[in-house]
Amino acid sequence: MLKDPAFNHVYFDISWDEVAKYAVASDEAIRRTSDFLNRYPDRLLFGTDTVAPRDPQPYFAVYNMWDPVWERLTPEAKEKITKGNYERLFNTARTRVRAWEKTHAKS
C-alpha cells in the first residue's frame, strides 16, 4: 500500500503502545522499524492513543517507548512522523472543510 500511488491518501498512526512494544522488542526490531519509518516518513504519524488519561503522562509514556527508534531516524523523518504530517493533514483538512462550508452552508 505504501508503494502504490492509488493509496497515497492512506496514513498509518503508530502511537499505540501495542505497536511500540513490538517496534522496540529487540535490536533487530528497532533496526527494521527505523528503516521502515525512514523509508516512508510521509505516510506515518504519531498521534495519541490512550483511554481516558487523567494527566499528560500516558501520552508521554507511549512517545518515550519509541526512543530507541526515534534515535535512529533521520531528523527529517522524525519531524514528519512526530509533528509535520499531522500539521499538514489537519491544516489541509481544515482548509477543505471551510471551503465546503462556504459553498454548501445555508445563510
Buried (B, 14 or more C-beta within 10 A) or exposed (E): EBEEEEEEEEBEBBBBEEBBEEBBEEEEBBEEBBEBBBEBBBBBBBBEBBEEEEEEEBBEEBBEBBEBBBEBBEEEBBEBBBEBBBEEEEEEEEEEEEEEEEEEEEE
